[in-house]
Amino acid sequence: MICLSAAAKATALRTSLLVALLVAFFCAPTSHAQIATPDPGAMAGAPLPAPELADATITVRVLRERMGNNVEGQAVALRVGGSSRTATTDAQGRAQFEGLAAGTLVQASATVDGELLTSQEFSVPARGGVRVALIAGLQRVAEAEKAAAATAASEPARPGVVEFGPESRIIFEFQNDTLTVFYLLEVVNNARTPIDIGGPILMELPTGASGVSMLQGSSPTASVRGDMLTITGPFAPGKTSAQLGFSLPQAGAATTVQQKWPVALGELFVAAEKMDGMQLSSPQLTDTREMNSDGQVFIMGTGGRLNAGDTLVLNLSGMPAHSQWPRDVALAAAALVFGVGIWMALSPAAARASADARLESRRERLLADVVSLERARRQKPLGAAEQARLERLKSDLEKVMAALDLGPRPGDQVTTR
């Protein structure tokens, strides 16, 4: 199972990706067709790094209830340390503050329709700027949507179809040099009543998926067993969240991940934490670009709709490769100890003597190799390959010596009763 810290990392990564998406949203109005409109509730009051702005510049965008519903002519206050500055929003709902001292703590606020809106407190960056959105009426909208959803959900389910919505994400990151994958999926029912698709959504995860686990925030109707994700219907109006993580321990420097979709995916969005010279490609990605969020580089790819039954093919190359020899040595040592134990159980004296002889011989060879490399290291630093070999030899030597310590040595006094 994926540990709780990995689930926490998934949440942090999702936040980082949201930041990068919002930067793209604010900076590139023409990209709406490729990147889904962000959730206003998730972005309200959050400071978003904006490297494209002039240094030490803050822009505050004021909206009413939803994105695009700009509030023009609105007074905005920016608390700067112990003083305050004001500005008025333009036709895009933006108020801009310039010439701020880097490192100063600031907080934006505005009063819209009698509602006081405040941002989080944040520091003015030395490089680039920060964008903040203040959104009025979110609680009122949420309450109305909740009431409407409750009314609709009480109606009988009817036959229909659902799909994974455009806010669904596939995210790759690395944990201890192991490729880890997060599926942040949202099943969308656009009808006003519950929908019965004739059974659950069954989604078989990619070959090699290991340690599959549901993450916090998932609907109780979503579960995993082995490598199978099950989301049980009927599906209520709106969104049903299914978030899970798994690792691909067999992935090497280059790997291909394939995922068949049991229902349609409204819009493809893939993000990968970039390590070294890693590249992400797929015939189904129409746009791939790199984005920097809080100093971490992500590769982001978007694509069009995938129909039910389509298979997504993602190619990852240039990934950090990790050696398999520590695992192989550990398995070999475990097998050796297990074999010695079985042999000793059948014929303790003869088995132990024979096993010891082989282990003693191997210990001498390993010791000679270690001594040789240590002498060479005193003369000059070892290369990467030689250093790795030295560490491997030391590890092997420790395991052999541990095996020699098992049980009585030849010549020991054995007392029987």
C-alpha positions as CSV (number, residue, x, y, z in Angstrom):
1,M,0.0,0.0,0.0
2,I,1.2,3.6,-0.6
3,C,2.1,5.2,2.7
4,L,0.3,8.2,4.1
5,S,3.2,10.5,3.3
6,A,2.8,9.6,-0.4
7,A,-0.9,10.6,-0.1
8,A,0.2,13.9,1.4
9,K,2.7,14.3,-1.5
10,A,-0.2,13.7,-4.0
11,T,-2.1,16.6,-2.3
12,A,0.9,18.9,-2.5
13,L,1.6,18.0,-6.1
14,R,-2.0,18.6,-7.0
15,T,-1.7,22.1,-5.5
16,S,1.5,22.8,-7.4
17,L,-0.2,21.7,-10.6
18,L,-3.2,23.9,-9.9
19,V,-0.8,26.9,-9.4
20,A,0.8,26.2,-12.8
21,L,-2.6,25.8,-14.5
22,L,-3.8,29.1,-13.0
23,V,-0.7,30.9,-14.2
24,A,-1.4,29.6,-17.7
25,F,-5.0,30.7,-17.3
26,F,-4.2,34.2,-16.2
27,C,-1.5,34.7,-18.8
28,A,-3.0,33.1,-21.9
29,P,-6.7,33.8,-22.4
30,T,-6.6,32.0,-25.7
31,S,-5.8,28.7,-24.0
32,H,-9.3,28.1,-22.6
33,A,-10.0,25.5,-25.3
34,Q,-7.0,23.4,-24.2
35,I,-7.0,23.9,-20.4
36,A,-10.3,23.5,-18.5
37,T,-11.5,26.5,-16.4
38,P,-10.2,26.2,-12.8
39,D,-12.5,25.8,-9.9
40,P,-13.1,29.3,-8.4
41,G,-13.3,27.9,-4.9
42,A,-9.9,26.4,-5.2
43,M,-8.2,29.6,-6.3
44,A,-9.9,32.3,-4.3
45,G,-7.4,34.2,-2.2
46,A,-4.4,32.0,-3.2
47,P,-1.2,33.9,-4.2
48,L,-0.1,32.5,-7.6
49,P,3.5,33.1,-8.8
50,A,3.6,35.1,-12.0
51,P,7.1,35.2,-13.4
52,E,5.9,37.1,-16.5
53,L,5.0,40.2,-14.4
54,A,7.5,42.9,-13.6
55,D,9.5,42.3,-10.5
56,A,7.7,43.0,-7.2
57,T,4.3,43.5,-8.9
58,I,1.0,42.3,-7.5
59,T,-2.2,42.1,-9.5
60,V,-5.6,41.4,-7.8
61,R,-8.5,40.2,-9.9
62,V,-12.0,40.7,-8.5
63,L,-14.8,38.5,-9.7
64,R,-18.4,37.7,-8.8
65,E,-19.3,34.0,-8.4
66,R,-17.4,32.7,-11.4
67,M,-14.5,33.1,-13.8
68,G,-15.1,35.8,-16.4
69,N,-17.7,37.7,-14.3
70,N,-15.3,40.6,-13.7
71,V,-16.0,43.4,-11.3
72,E,-15.0,46.7,-12.8
73,G,-14.3,49.9,-10.9
74,Q,-13.9,48.0,-7.6
75,A,-11.6,49.5,-4.9
76,V,-9.0,47.0,-3.8
77,A,-6.8,47.5,-0.7
78,L,-3.3,46.0,-0.3
79,R,-1.9,45.9,3.2
80,V,1.8,46.4,2.9
81,G,3.5,45.8,6.3
82,G,2.0,48.4,8.6
83,S,0.5,50.6,5.8
84,S,-2.1,50.3,3.1
85,R,-2.3,51.1,-0.6
86,T,-5.4,51.2,-2.8
87,A,-6.1,50.7,-6.5
88,T,-9.2,50.3,-8.7
89,T,-10.0,47.4,-11.0
90,D,-10.1,47.8,-14.8
91,A,-12.4,46.2,-17.3
92,Q,-10.8,42.8,-16.7
93,G,-11.4,43.2,-13.0
94,R,-7.7,43.6,-12.2
95,A,-6.1,46.1,-9.9
96,Q,-2.3,46.4,-10.0
97,F,0.3,47.4,-7.4
98,E,3.9,48.1,-8.4
99,G,7.2,49.1,-6.8
100,L,6.7,47.0,-3.7
101,A,9.7,46.1,-1.6
102,A,10.8,42.4,-2.1
103,G,10.2,40.3,1.0
104,T,7.4,42.5,2.4
105,L,4.4,40.7,3.8
106,V,1.2,41.8,2.0
107,Q,-2.5,40.9,2.0
108,A,-5.2,42.0,-0.5
109,S,-8.8,42.8,0.4
110,A,-12.0,44.2,-1.2
111,T,-15.7,44.5,-0.2
112,V,-18.1,43.4,-2.9
113,D,-21.9,43.5,-2.3
114,G,-21.2,43.9,1.4
115,E,-19.0,40.8,1.5
116,L,-15.4,41.3,2.8
117,L,-13.0,39.3,0.6
118,T,-9.4,38.8,1.8
119,S,-6.4,36.9,0.3
120,Q,-3.9,34.8,2.1
121,E,-0.9,36.8,3.5
122,F,2.2,36.3,1.3
123,S,5.6,37.8,0.6
124,V,6.5,40.0,-2.3
125,P,8.9,38.1,-4.5
126,A,12.2,39.6,-5.7
127,R,11.7,38.2,-9.2
128,G,8.5,38.3,-11.1
129,G,5.2,39.0,-9.5
130,V,2.1,37.5,-7.9
131,R,-1.5,37.2,-9.1
132,V,-4.4,36.9,-6.6
133,A,-8.2,36.4,-7.3
134,L,-10.9,37.6,-4.9
135,I,-14.2,36.1,-5.7
136,A,-17.5,37.2,-4.2
137,G,-20.6,35.0,-3.7
138,L,-18.9,31.7,-3.6
139,Q,-20.8,30.6,-0.4
140,R,-24.1,31.6,-1.9
141,V,-23.4,29.6,-5.1
142,A,-22.2,26.6,-3.1
143,E,-25.4,26.6,-1.0
144,A,-27.6,26.9,-4.0
145,E,-25.8,24.1,-5.8
146,K,-25.9,21.9,-2.7
147,A,-29.7,22.4,-2.4
148,A,-30.3,21.7,-6.1
149,A,-28.1,18.6,-5.9
150,A,-29.9,17.2,-2.9
151,T,-33.3,17.6,-4.6
152,A,-32.1,16.0,-7.8
153,A,-30.3,13.2,-6.0
154,S,-33.6,12.2,-4.3
155,E,-35.2,11.3,-7.7
156,P,-35.0,7.7,-9.0
157,A,-32.0,6.8,-11.1
158,R,-32.6,6.5,-14.9
159,P,-30.5,4.8,-17.6
160,G,-27.8,6.9,-19.1
161,V,-24.1,7.5,-19.6
162,V,-21.3,9.2,-17.6
163,E,-17.7,10.1,-18.4
164,F,-14.5,11.1,-16.7
165,G,-14.6,14.9,-16.8
166,P,-12.0,17.4,-18.1
167,E,-10.7,18.0,-14.6
168,S,-9.4,14.4,-14.4
169,R,-5.6,14.2,-14.2
170,I,-2.8,11.7,-14.6
171,I,0.3,12.6,-12.7
172,F,3.7,11.0,-12.6
173,E,6.3,11.7,-10.0
174,F,9.3,9.9,-8.4
175,Q,9.5,8.5,-4.9
176,N,12.9,6.9,-4.0
177,D,13.7,6.6,-7.7
178,T,10.5,4.6,-8.2
179,L,8.0,5.9,-10.8
180,T,4.7,6.6,-9.0
181,V,1.5,7.4,-10.7
182,F,-1.6,9.2,-9.4
183,Y,-5.0,9.1,-11.1
184,L,-7.2,12.0,-10.0
185,L,-10.4,11.1,-11.7
186,E,-13.8,12.8,-11.6
187,V,-16.9,10.9,-12.9
188,V,-19.2,13.5,-14.3
189,N,-23.0,13.1,-14.5
190,N,-24.4,16.1,-16.4
191,A,-28.0,15.1,-15.9
192,R,-30.2,16.5,-13.1
193,T,-31.0,13.0,-11.8
194,P,-28.9,10.0,-10.8
195,I,-27.7,7.9,-13.7
196,D,-27.5,4.1,-13.9
197,I,-25.0,2.9,-16.5
198,G,-26.0,-0.7,-16.0
199,G,-23.3,-1.6,-13.6
200,P,-20.1,-0.3,-12.0
201,I,-17.2,1.3,-13.8
202,L,-14.4,-1.3,-13.9
203,M,-11.0,0.1,-14.8
204,E,-8.0,-2.2,-15.1
205,L,-4.7,-0.4,-14.2
206,P,-1.6,-0.5,-16.4
207,T,0.5,-3.7,-16.4
208,G,3.0,-3.8,-13.5
209,A,0.9,-1.5,-11.2
210,S,1.9,-2.3,-7.6
211,G,0.8,-1.1,-4.2
212,V,-2.5,0.4,-5.5
213,S,-4.3,2.5,-2.9
214,M,-7.2,4.9,-2.8
215,L,-6.3,8.4,-1.7
216,Q,-8.1,10.8,0.7
217,G,-10.9,12.7,-1.1
218,S,-12.2,9.7,-3.0
219,S,-15.9,8.9,-3.0
220,P,-16.9,5.9,-0.8
221,T,-18.3,4.3,-3.9
222,A,-14.7,4.0,-5.3
223,S,-12.5,1.1,-4.3
224,V,-9.5,-0.9,-5.5
225,R,-8.8,-4.6,-5.4
226,G,-5.5,-5.7,-6.9
227,D,-5.1,-3.7,-10.1
228,M,-8.8,-3.1,-10.6
229,L,-10.6,0.2,-9.8
230,T,-14.3,-0.2,-9.2
231,I,-16.7,2.8,-9.0
232,T,-20.2,1.8,-8.1
233,G,-23.3,3.5,-9.4
234,P,-25.9,4.9,-9.7
235,F,-24.0,8.1,-10.2
236,A,-25.4,11.2,-8.5
237,P,-25.6,14.5,-10.5
238,G,-22.4,16.3,-10.6
239,K,-19.0,14.8,-9.8
240,T,-17.9,11.6,-8.2
241,S,-14.2,11.6,-7.2
242,A,-11.9,8.6,-7.5
243,Q,-8.3,9.3,-6.6
244,L,-5.7,6.6,-6.4
245,G,-2.0,6.0,-6.5
246,F,0.3,3.2,-7.5
247,S,3.9,2.5,-8.3
248,L,5.6,1.0,-11.4
249,P,8.7,-0.6,-9.9
250,Q,9.7,-2.3,-13.1
251,A,9.9,1.0,-15.0
252,G,13.4,1.7,-16.4
253,A,15.0,4.7,-18.1
254,A,12.3,4.4,-20.8
255,T,8.9,2.9,-20.3
256,T,5.4,2.9,-21.9
257,V,2.3,3.2,-19.8
258,Q,-1.0,2.1,-21.4
259,Q,-4.5,2.7,-20.0
260,K,-7.7,1.5,-21.4
261,W,-10.7,3.7,-20.6
262,P,-14.0,2.0,-19.5
263,V,-15.9,5.2,-20.1
264,A,-15.1,8.3,-22.2
265,L,-12.5,10.8,-20.9
266,G,-13.7,14.4,-21.7
267,E,-10.3,15.9,-22.1
268,L,-6.8,14.4,-21.6
269,F,-4.4,16.1,-19.2
270,V,-1.1,14.5,-18.1
271,A,1.6,16.0,-15.9
272,A,5.0,14.6,-14.9
273,E,7.5,15.8,-12.4
274,K,10.6,16.3,-14.7
275,M,13.8,14.6,-13.6
276,D,17.0,15.0,-15.4
277,G,16.4,14.8,-19.2
278,M,13.0,13.1,-19.0
279,Q,10.6,13.5,-21.9
280,L,6.9,12.7,-22.2
281,S,5.2,11.9,-25.5
282,S,2.1,10.3,-26.8
283,P,0.2,10.3,-30.2
284,Q,-2.8,11.4,-28.2
285,L,-1.2,14.5,-26.8
286,T,-1.8,17.5,-29.0
287,D,0.2,20.0,-26.9
288,T,3.2,19.4,-24.5
289,R,5.0,22.0,-22.6
290,E,7.1,22.6,-19.5
291,M,6.0,24.7,-16.7
292,N,7.8,25.9,-13.5
293,S,5.9,26.0,-10.2
294,D,7.7,27.0,-7.1
295,G,11.1,26.0,-8.6
296,Q,9.8,22.5,-9.7
297,V,9.6,21.8,-13.4
298,F,6.6,19.8,-14.7
299,I,6.0,18.5,-18.1
300,M,2.3,19.1,-19.0
301,G,0.5,17.5,-21.9
302,T,-3.1,18.0,-23.1
303,G,-5.2,16.2,-25.6
304,G,-8.7,15.8,-26.9
305,R,-11.5,13.4,-26.0
306,L,-10.9,9.7,-25.6
307,N,-13.9,7.5,-26.2
308,A,-14.9,4.5,-24.1
309,G,-12.7,1.5,-25.1
310,D,-9.8,3.8,-26.3
311,T,-6.3,3.0,-25.0
312,L,-4.1,5.9,-23.9
313,V,-0.4,5.3,-24.7
314,L,2.1,7.4,-22.8
315,N,5.9,7.2,-23.5
316,L,8.3,8.2,-20.8
317,S,12.0,8.4,-21.7
318,G,15.2,9.7,-20.1
319,M,14.0,8.8,-16.6
320,P,16.4,8.3,-13.7
321,A,17.5,4.7,-13.9
322,H,18.1,2.8,-10.7
323,S,20.2,-0.3,-10.4
324,Q,18.5,-3.6,-9.6
325,W,21.6,-5.2,-8.1
326,P,20.8,-4.4,-4.5
327,R,17.5,-6.2,-4.8
328,D,19.1,-9.1,-6.7
329,V,21.9,-9.4,-4.0
330,A,19.4,-9.3,-1.2
331,L,17.2,-12.0,-2.9
332,A,20.3,-14.1,-3.5
333,A,21.5,-13.8,0.1
334,A,18.0,-14.6,1.4
335,A,17.9,-17.7,-0.9
336,L,21.3,-18.7,0.3
337,V,20.4,-18.5,4.0
338,F,17.1,-20.3,3.4
339,G,18.9,-23.1,1.5
340,V,21.5,-23.4,4.2
341,G,18.7,-23.7,6.8
342,I,16.9,-26.4,4.9
343,W,20.1,-28.4,4.4
344,M,21.1,-28.1,8.0
345,A,17.6,-29.4,9.0
346,L,18.2,-32.5,6.9
347,S,21.9,-33.1,7.8
348,P,23.1,-30.5,10.3
349,A,26.8,-31.4,10.6
350,A,27.6,-32.2,6.9
351,A,25.4,-29.4,5.6
352,R,26.9,-26.8,7.8
353,A,30.5,-27.9,7.1
354,S,29.9,-27.8,3.3
355,A,28.1,-24.5,3.4
356,D,30.7,-22.9,5.6
357,A,33.4,-24.0,3.2
358,R,31.7,-22.3,0.3
359,L,31.0,-19.2,2.3
360,E,34.6,-19.0,3.6
361,S,35.8,-19.2,0.0
362,R,33.5,-16.5,-1.1
363,R,34.4,-14.3,1.9
364,E,38.1,-14.6,1.0
365,R,37.4,-13.6,-2.7
366,L,35.2,-10.6,-1.7
367,L,37.7,-9.5,1.0
368,A,40.5,-9.6,-1.5
369,D,38.5,-7.5,-4.0
370,V,37.6,-5.0,-1.3
371,V,41.2,-4.6,-0.1
372,S,42.4,-4.1,-3.7
373,L,39.8,-1.4,-4.4
374,E,40.5,0.4,-1.1
375,R,44.2,0.5,-1.9
376,A,43.5,1.9,-5.3
377,R,41.2,4.6,-3.7
378,R,44.1,5.7,-1.5
379,Q,46.1,6.4,-4.6
380,K,43.4,8.4,-6.4
381,P,39.6,8.8,-6.3
382,L,37.6,5.9,-7.7
383,G,35.4,6.4,-10.8
384,A,31.6,6.2,-10.4
385,A,31.6,2.6,-11.7
386,E,34.4,1.5,-9.4
387,Q,32.9,3.2,-6.4
388,A,29.6,1.5,-7.0
389,R,31.4,-1.9,-7.4
390,L,33.2,-1.3,-4.0
391,E,29.9,-0.5,-2.3
392,R,28.3,-3.6,-3.8
393,L,31.3,-5.8,-2.7
394,K,31.1,-4.5,0.8
395,S,27.4,-5.2,0.9
396,D,27.9,-8.7,-0.4
397,L,30.7,-9.3,2.2
398,E,28.5,-8.2,5.0
399,K,25.8,-10.6,3.9
400,V,28.3,-13.5,3.6
401,M,29.7,-12.8,7.0
402,A,26.2,-12.7,8.5
403,A,25.5,-16.1,6.9
404,L,28.7,-17.5,8.5
405,D,27.5,-16.3,11.9
406,L,24.4,-18.6,11.6
407,G,24.4,-21.6,13.8
408,P,27.4,-23.4,15.5
409,R,30.9,-23.3,13.9
410,P,32.8,-26.5,13.1
411,G,34.5,-27.7,16.3
412,D,32.0,-26.0,18.7
413,Q,30.8,-28.1,21.6
414,V,27.2,-29.3,21.0
415,T,25.3,-30.5,23.9
416,T,22.4,-32.8,23.4
417,R,19.8,-34.1,25.8
